[in-house]
Amino acid sequence: MTHAIQFGNKTINFRLEYSGRKSLGITVNPEMEVVIKAPIDTSIEKIKEKIRKKAPWIIKQQSYFLSFQPKLPARKYISGETHLYLGRQYSLLIQIGKNETVKLKGKFIIVTTIEKSRTKILLKDWYLQLARAKFHAIAVPLIEKFKKYKVEPSSIVLREMPTRWGSCTSKGKIILNPELIKAPKRCIEYVIIHELCHLIYHDHTQKFIDLQSKEMKDWEKWKMKLEKLLA
């Protein structure tokens, strides 16, 4: 069941689930959805009252997850259009040729293709190849640092995710969005460190934030950079 409350000028929508549990629980998931799990006999008025009390925390959590939502505008894949790589802007230059390649040269990303309609596919593959190499190189020293906590990811894989930059499974697999290759190296490090912290603390508790701050003192700066650059 979906409900809503008004908190100031914000509307907080929430999904309500009744169960045999004894206490009321509030969760904000990475998709910024608010899920309420309540005992069967709890009134909707009591639930809404609890949500109003927790509203500042809910809004803060939603804002936190916002940085993990890729929001790049739709690309047209035409010459002169700007594209990002590791936080820098490059002009796209498309040229017709028999040998299809993508190269970085000066301030340009040069795509050679047999037909212009293939530019998007070629560029996407190029980004993916770079992401595989760069993410691995960036992750290795960070994984080494986290071994002092007796944790290590089971694997690091790349997967397109429409609403997240990264995630960590219950089995310790870290998933990274290849779109991150468009952000500066420190932004990539921030996301990897964030997911490594999840190997120790699964929720965004104060202990999680403290650990993240210990391992990356300026993480908030790069979180904001990620939000602004890829918004």
Backbone torsions as a table, in degrees:
resi	resn	phi	psi	omega
1	MET	NA	134.6	-179.6
2	THR	-106.9	131.6	179.9
3	HIS	-132.9	179.3	179.1
4	ALA	-153.2	152.1	171.2
5	ILE	-129.8	159.1	176.3
6	GLN	-104.4	129.0	177.4
7	PHE	-129.5	102.0	-173.7
8	GLY	63.6	-125.6	178.6
9	ASN	-97.7	10.4	-179.5
10	LYS	-108.4	141.8	173.9
11	THR	-104.1	124.1	177.7
12	ILE	-104.8	109.3	175.5
13	ASN	-86.2	142.4	178.6
14	PHE	-144.2	149.2	176.8
15	ARG	-99.7	126.3	-174.9
16	LEU	-104.4	127.9	176.9
17	GLU	-125.9	125.5	176.8
18	TYR	-94.4	142.4	179.1
19	SER	-151.6	-177.7	-178.9
20	GLY	-83.7	10.4	-179.8
21	ARG	-67.8	162.0	-175.1
22	LYS	-94.7	-22.7	-178.2
23	SER	-126.7	163.0	-179.1
24	LEU	-89.0	131.7	-180.0
25	GLY	-120.3	140.4	179.1
26	ILE	-119.4	127.3	179.5
27	THR	-129.4	138.3	171.7
28	VAL	-113.6	114.3	-177.1
29	ASN	-87.9	169.3	-176.6
30	PRO	-58.4	-19.1	176.3
31	GLU	-85.9	7.9	178.6
32	MET	69.3	16.3	176.7
33	GLU	-82.0	135.5	178.7
34	VAL	-95.7	121.8	-178.8
35	VAL	-116.7	125.4	178.9
36	ILE	-109.7	125.2	174.6
37	LYS	-113.1	117.9	-172.3
38	ALA	-128.0	153.3	173.6
39	PRO	-60.3	149.4	-173.4
40	ILE	-54.5	-36.9	-174.5
41	ASP	-91.0	12.1	-178.9
42	THR	-79.5	131.3	179.9
43	SER	-76.9	153.2	179.6
44	ILE	-64.1	-32.1	178.4
45	GLU	-63.5	-42.9	179.7
46	LYS	-66.9	-37.5	179.1
47	ILE	-65.4	-45.1	179.8
48	LYS	-64.7	-36.4	178.2
49	GLU	-62.9	-41.8	178.9
50	LYS	-64.6	-40.2	-179.4
51	ILE	-65.6	-40.5	178.6
52	ARG	-60.6	-39.7	178.9
53	LYS	-66.4	-32.8	-178.1
54	LYS	-96.6	4.4	-175.4
55	ALA	-54.6	-45.6	179.7
56	PRO	-58.9	-39.8	178.4
57	TRP	-66.6	-42.0	179.9
58	ILE	-61.0	-46.7	-179.3
59	ILE	-64.3	-39.0	178.7
60	LYS	-64.1	-41.9	179.1
61	GLN	-65.3	-41.4	178.8
62	GLN	-63.4	-39.9	178.3
63	SER	-64.8	-38.1	179.9
64	TYR	-61.9	-45.3	-178.6
65	PHE	-72.4	-18.3	-178.5
66	LEU	-59.5	-32.0	-178.6
67	SER	-68.7	-13.5	-179.9
68	PHE	-98.5	13.8	-179.5
69	GLN	-107.7	106.5	177.4
70	PRO	-59.0	129.9	-176.6
71	LYS	-133.4	28.5	179.5
72	LEU	-62.7	137.5	178.9
73	PRO	-66.4	159.9	-179.5
74	ALA	-61.7	136.2	-179.9
75	ARG	-95.6	148.6	178.4
76	LYS	-101.0	-16.0	178.7
77	TYR	56.3	56.6	177.0
78	ILE	-126.5	155.0	179.3
79	SER	-58.0	138.0	180.0
80	GLY	97.0	-18.2	178.5
81	GLU	-72.0	142.8	-180.0
82	THR	-91.9	140.6	177.6
83	HIS	-133.1	147.1	-177.0
84	LEU	-94.9	148.5	170.2
85	TYR	-150.0	118.9	-177.3
86	LEU	50.9	39.3	174.1
87	GLY	88.3	-6.0	-179.9
88	ARG	-106.0	148.5	179.7
89	GLN	-93.5	135.8	177.6
90	TYR	-129.1	146.6	176.8
91	SER	-86.0	134.9	179.1
92	LEU	-81.0	130.3	177.4
93	LEU	-125.1	115.8	-177.4
94	ILE	-105.5	129.0	177.1
95	GLN	-134.1	146.9	-177.2
96	ILE	-86.0	133.2	179.0
97	GLY	-165.1	165.2	-177.4
98	LYS	-78.1	-37.4	180.0
99	ASN	-93.0	109.0	-175.9
100	GLU	-77.2	123.4	-179.4
101	THR	-146.2	160.8	171.4
102	VAL	-130.6	124.6	-177.9
103	LYS	-134.0	148.0	175.6
104	LEU	-99.2	120.4	-178.5
105	LYS	-141.7	113.9	-177.7
106	GLY	60.6	-122.6	179.9
107	LYS	-97.9	16.3	-175.1
108	PHE	-122.1	146.8	164.3
109	ILE	-104.7	110.8	-175.2
110	ILE	-98.7	118.3	178.8
111	VAL	-107.5	118.5	174.3
112	THR	-103.0	124.7	-174.1
113	THR	-144.9	154.5	178.8
114	ILE	-72.9	-24.6	174.0
115	GLU	-154.2	142.6	-172.5
116	LYS	-59.6	-26.4	-178.5
117	SER	-65.9	-14.3	-179.7
118	ARG	-91.4	-1.0	-176.8
119	THR	-57.6	-46.0	-178.2
120	LYS	-59.2	-45.5	-179.3
121	ILE	-64.1	-46.0	-178.6
122	LEU	-63.7	-41.5	-179.5
123	LEU	-68.0	-39.6	179.1
124	LYS	-63.6	-43.3	178.4
125	ASP	-64.5	-38.6	179.2
126	TRP	-63.1	-46.7	177.1
127	TYR	-59.5	-41.9	-177.3
128	LEU	-64.5	-42.5	178.6
129	GLN	-63.4	-43.1	178.0
130	LEU	-64.9	-40.4	179.8
131	ALA	-61.5	-43.2	179.5
132	ARG	-58.0	-46.2	-177.7
133	ALA	-72.0	-48.3	-176.0
134	LYS	-68.0	-44.3	-178.5
135	PHE	-61.6	-40.0	179.4
136	HIS	-63.1	-47.1	-178.6
137	ALA	-62.7	-37.8	-179.4
138	ILE	-74.2	-36.6	-175.2
139	ALA	-73.3	-35.9	-173.2
140	VAL	-53.2	-53.5	179.8
141	PRO	-66.0	-30.2	179.1
142	LEU	-70.7	-39.8	176.8
143	ILE	-62.8	-40.0	177.9
144	GLU	-60.0	-42.2	179.3
145	LYS	-61.3	-38.0	-175.8
146	PHE	-78.9	-8.5	177.9
147	LYS	-65.3	-20.7	177.4
148	LYS	-66.5	-19.2	176.4
149	TYR	-94.1	7.0	179.7
150	LYS	62.0	38.3	175.6
151	VAL	-131.4	152.3	177.8
152	GLU	-159.8	133.6	179.8
153	PRO	-64.3	144.9	177.8
154	SER	-69.4	-29.8	176.3
155	SER	-170.5	163.3	173.7
156	ILE	-124.5	122.1	-178.1
157	VAL	-125.7	159.0	177.7
158	LEU	-105.9	135.6	179.0
159	ARG	-153.0	134.8	176.3
160	GLU	-67.7	127.9	179.5
161	MET	-133.2	117.7	-175.0
162	PRO	-66.4	-23.0	-174.7
163	THR	-124.8	7.1	-176.8
164	ARG	-143.1	148.4	175.8
165	TRP	-88.0	-29.9	-179.1
166	GLY	-160.8	165.0	175.5
167	SER	-157.5	163.9	-179.8
168	CYS	-133.7	123.6	-178.0
169	THR	-81.4	167.5	179.8
170	SER	-65.3	-20.4	179.1
171	LYS	-94.1	8.6	174.8
172	GLY	86.6	14.4	177.3
173	LYS	-88.0	127.5	178.0
174	ILE	-97.2	128.2	-179.6
175	ILE	-112.1	128.6	180.0
176	LEU	-119.3	141.3	177.4
177	ASN	-80.3	122.3	-178.9
178	PRO	-59.0	-20.0	178.1
179	GLU	-61.8	-19.7	178.9
180	LEU	-60.3	-21.4	-179.6
181	ILE	-61.4	-16.6	179.3
182	LYS	-82.8	-10.8	-177.8
183	ALA	-96.5	161.4	177.5
184	PRO	-61.1	158.1	-178.5
185	LYS	-55.1	-40.4	-177.3
186	ARG	-66.7	-30.7	175.7
187	CYS	-67.0	-40.0	178.2
188	ILE	-65.0	-42.5	177.5
189	GLU	-60.9	-40.9	178.9
190	TYR	-58.0	-47.7	-178.7
191	VAL	-64.9	-41.7	179.6
192	ILE	-65.1	-44.1	178.1
193	ILE	-62.2	-41.4	177.7
194	HIS	-55.7	-46.9	-178.4
195	GLU	-72.2	-34.0	175.9
196	LEU	-64.2	-36.3	177.1
197	CYS	-63.3	-29.3	178.9
198	HIS	-71.0	-15.5	174.2
199	LEU	-69.2	-21.5	-179.1
200	ILE	-103.0	-47.3	178.5
201	TYR	-121.9	119.0	-174.3
202	HIS	-78.3	-25.5	-179.7
203	ASP	-108.2	168.0	-179.6
204	HIS	-89.3	62.3	179.1
205	THR	-82.8	175.5	178.1
206	GLN	-63.3	-34.3	178.4
207	LYS	-63.4	-37.8	177.5
208	PHE	-63.6	-48.5	-179.8
209	ILE	-61.2	-41.1	179.8
210	ASP	-62.8	-41.2	179.4
211	LEU	-66.9	-43.3	178.8
212	GLN	-61.3	-40.9	179.0
213	SER	-67.3	-34.9	178.4
214	LYS	-66.3	-40.4	-177.0
215	GLU	-84.9	-20.4	177.6
216	MET	-150.6	92.3	-173.3
217	LYS	-58.8	-35.3	-176.2
218	ASP	-102.0	30.0	-175.8
219	TRP	-59.0	-33.4	-178.2
220	GLU	-64.7	-35.4	178.2
221	LYS	-61.1	-44.5	-176.8
222	TRP	-78.6	-26.6	172.5
223	LYS	-62.8	-46.2	179.1
224	MET	-66.0	-39.0	178.6
225	LYS	-61.6	-41.7	178.8
226	LEU	-62.4	-43.0	178.7
227	GLU	-61.6	-46.4	-174.7
228	LYS	-74.3	-41.7	-174.5
229	LEU	-69.0	-40.5	-176.9
230	LEU	-106.0	27.1	177.9
231	ALA	-94.4	NA	NA
